[in-house]
Amino acid sequence: MKKIGFLSFGHWTPSPQSQTRSAADALLQSIDLAQAAEDLGADGAYFRVHHFARQLASPFPLLAAVGAKTSRIEIGTAVIDMRYENPLYMAEDAGAADLIAGGRLQLGISRGSPEQVIDGWRYFGYRPAENQSDADMGRQHAQMFLDMLRGEGFAQPNPRPMFPNPPGPLRLEPYSPGLRERIWWGAGSNATAVWAAKLGVNLQSSTLKDDETGEPFHVQQAAQIRAFRAAWKEAGHAREPRVSVSRSIIALTDDRDRAYFGNPGMEEDQIGFIDENTRAIFGRGYSAEPDALIELLKQDDAIAEADTLLVTVPNQLGVAYNAHVIEALLTHVAPALGWR
């Protein structure tokens, strides 16, 4: 395990039990937690994107703010639902945020997952073409976005522009060199992982995937990662890809941890349906005393296969507690998994 970061869904609710009672709380505390994680030595601050929900949504203002307030930590998403995105506008936003961050963006994108409303992307003005699915549309948006990140001119310049143009067709600005190699695809199946490898993007695999073999989640996820790496090698890409997995992991080191997470609950994989046709397997969570937690995590095949671990944080418990969660993991557990 080379890198460890946190992943926040950015939940907020007006409940008096929540430390994030408004969207402003969730956003500002996300910035504070990224700063704290950087100070603690974590490698990444990642954020989930959900629309029509009391969670983090439009990611680029947040990513730019985190980039301006930090100097070392990777800043990313896991994931942006491309069914909702204008690829050209997104390329401009991503370029600007990456330049503000000094080239530290690691953008996870995907065709998306079930959302809070029916066909929410329709409200954003997008509809699949005839004989296409919404997943097809999301992948097309992704491919166009990746094309824009190459920085190649494609638009015919005005012969009488307001400002002088460089010669030839024009590209989108601002352009951030290298961002194209820091795009990840959130794959829910083995086939989409292989597709991502052929496309030349990194792989993000979360705590949910299609149940394709009936084996334990971590075994299926490890097989997905191996299929991705094999397809990458076959495609002949010049660089080495990166692979991340997400987990809920709590090291029980004090009474707060034991009160919040010490009771049994998610020690087994769960099976469910993310739509009427797709049977999915949800990976277990991990919470235990550090020594026991280390042994459990060493048995997770997918963590062993990946180079990056994203640990989901209970963001509604506040910055101070989540910084404690990150510090406990980095101090008491991560070194035994080969981190640094």
Secondary structure, 3 states (H helix, E strand, C coil): CCEEEEEECCCCCCCCCCCCCCHHHHHHHHHHHHHHHHHHCCCEEEECCCCCCCCCCCCHHHHHHHHHHCCCCEEEEEEEEHHHCCHHHHHHHHHHHHHHCCCCEEEEEECCCCCCCCCHHHHHCCCCCCCCCHHHHHHHHHHHHHHHCCCCCCECCCCCCCCCCCCCCECCCCCCCCHHHHEEEECCCHHHHHHHHHHCCEEEECCEEECCCCCCHHHHHHHHHHHHHHHHHHHCCCCCCCEEEEECEEECCCHHHHHHHCCCCCCCCEEEECCCCCEEEECCCEEECHHHHHHHHHCCHHHHHCCEEEEECCHHHCHHHHHHHHHHHHHHCHHHHCCC
